[in-house]
Amino acid sequence: MTIPAERLDQITHRFAELEARMASGTLEGEAFVRASRDYAELEPVAKVAREVREIRHEIAELALLVEDPEMKALADEELARLRQRLPEAERELAIAMLPRDAADSRPAMLEIRAGTGGDEAALFAGDLYRMYERFAAEQGWKVEPVSMNASEVGGFKEIVANVTGNGVFAKLKFESGVHRVQRVPETESGGRIHTSAATVAVLPEPDEVDVQIDPGDLKIDVYRASGAGGQHVNTTDSAVRITHLPTNTVVTCQDARSQHKNREKAMQVLRARLYEAQREATQGAEAEARKAMVGSGDRSERIRTYNFPQGRVTDHRIGLTLHKLPEILAGTGLTELIDALIAEDEAKRLAAMSE
């Protein structure tokens, strides 16, 4: 995709203006925050735009030098290199200019639930959670459990965690869906392979101003927590269940010792779920386009299979199979899968814009 010179001029001019404003020292408060955000978003675009302009300029100059017999050999060699690099740089620029999901830079709420498969599904849910914990550590992110329901045999029936850091939602958003595992459970004496599943949901975490919740729309129940957590679980009404009546969205939290903390965490999860519902309602067309690209991310959709006997992981949306199961579950190999999903999304959106 060839970007017109006028568009390159607009990008570089806009970036130069932002650089001047940021360097002026006159911005304060909200104006500084907005300018900083705009600068961070435009900087990678401006960098590639500058390279494209420079390559085009050098090609034009070298085309003149080719006419000089003494310079022809050197000019031809450099021309060949630049003509090979130009379409690559133009494609990088086109990708950088693609409309971004406004939620890409946000933290995320990660929800993992055991699906079909009983105890084995709960164990697999635990494996997935640890995989994302390790991947987050590789990225320099912070993972904080918000609520969990541990299984008696290990793993989780359900766990919700807050993931914070740079570009969390952008990298994790394609993880939503049904993750399937094929392996011989530890409890299986006959050595038969079982198939179990866990669901993953990744929701962008909103600011409080993004989701206005009327306290009158909430039904809040408190009760005694159950399960692991210490003696307090049987002596205090610390667990909290919040129901958002207009949408019938129910959130529970019982992990903190104080009712106040559990209520705070439950409201955090509720805001994320309501924000995601708002996004889906307002981005219908975009959601349909994304579904056609790498899957909807709907939790009812099987997106990936982890096959232990063969040591492979297959992402069904893009038909990619990697024989790196241990590395992927360790978090280090997950980058290759996520990068492939992002690249497929970008390629198809770029193709759609070119039509």
BELZI-V420699 format. One line per field, one symbol per residue. phi: phi as a letter, one per 40 degrees, with the letter a starting at -180 (. if undefined). Layout:
phi = ???
//
This chain:
phi = .ccddcccccccccccccdcccccgccafcccccccccccccdccccccccccccccccccccccdccdcbdcccccccccccccdcccccdccccccdccdcdcccbbbbbbcbchgccccccdcccccccdccccccgcbbbdbaabcccchgbcaabbcbbicgccdcbccccicbbbbacccccccgccbbbabbbbbbcccccccbcbcdccbbbbbaccbgcihcccbbbcccbbbbcccbfcbbbaacccbccccccccccccdcccccccccccbdcccccccccbhcgcccccbabbbcdbgbbbcccbgbbbcbddccccgcccdcccccccccccccccccccc
//
